Amino acid sequence: MANVYEGQPDARQSDDVNEVVSRFRPKYRALTDDEKSLHDQIKAKASELEELFEKVKAGRYRSLGFTALEESVMWTVKELTS
């Protein structure tokens, strides 16, 4: 099985952009180039926000902000890739 991080899909990723995706995603569908671009843009903006959040003094509310940011990115990417 090829390493995902070497740019080669492993057995969990389909080559088919029309792959039927279940709730538990035993196999991921391939993303189109536009979807890959949008995915990267979402992650890049989240990283920008993360850097700004780091400038706020550490505390419970900052931690909650990080958690909310992580959750919003997770749900949005899940929708994008479904």
Secondary structure as UniProt FT lines:
FT   HELIX           4..6
FT   TURN            11..12
FT   TURN            17..18
FT   TURN            23..24
FT   HELIX           33..54
FT   HELIX           60..81
//
